[in-house]
Amino acid sequence: MSGGACGRGGAAPGAGAGDAGSTASSSSSGKLAASLKDYIVNVNNRVQGEASISDSEKQILARSAQNGKVSAADYQSAWNDFSNCIVDRGYSTPVLHKFPNGMYQLAGENTTGGTQEQMGRLGSDVSDCMLKYVSDVDSVYQVQIGNPGLLSDSEEALVDCFHKTGMVPASYTKEQWLKEQAASQKASSPTSSYSVDMKDPQIRGCLATYGYGFLDGTDPNETVWYPFQK
């Protein structure tokens, strides 16, 4: 298990299923779409013709496009389908973080007990199950929960989410966040370069809404998933 990480991506340890801004084009007004419903309609129109996406995820998106939002029940159902997909491929039940804002995120992986071949296959299987069952639903839910203003600048929207938690001062800026994130890549401790409390559940919930995952492998209390240990 790595010492610490904060980044975007689908299959990386502790990472989210997708980038909140990746599924719809931004407009000249600096927004992802004119409304959340328009955003979901755009995503739905794209995925319906994709053979790699499951019928269950397509049905959720079609229903969400009609309703103008993804329901909490449908969101949980998509993650349940992902978990079942992983178990069907021979791994232990995935460990999912659930944050105060309702977002789910796959916990970091501890691959103890796995061979190099198994670990290579794990990455492929996680990515495939994500894509088939939850990635697009999760991306829409990220926007729905964490970016109600539909800002196309996802870093600006992330810092706005930090502000709303009350965990950072109003003076905290996107530029400060980017500077701290860059410094963390060289830091000896995964949390030492951040003025944001990266272990706070509300902050982690904000990170999850923008496809960021944070893993502190130096913390014995960090919840992880052991895919090869049943």
Secondary structure by P-SEA (a helix, b strand, c coil): cccbbbbbcccccccccccccccccccccccccccaaaaaaaaaaaacccccccaaaaaaaaaaaaaccccaaaaaaaaaaaaaaaaaaccccbbbbbcccbbbbbcccccccccaaaaaaaaaaaaaaaaaccaaaaaaaaaaccccccccaaaaaaaaaaaaaccccccccaaaaaaaaaaaaaccccccccccccccaaaaaaaaaacbbbbccccccbbbbccccc
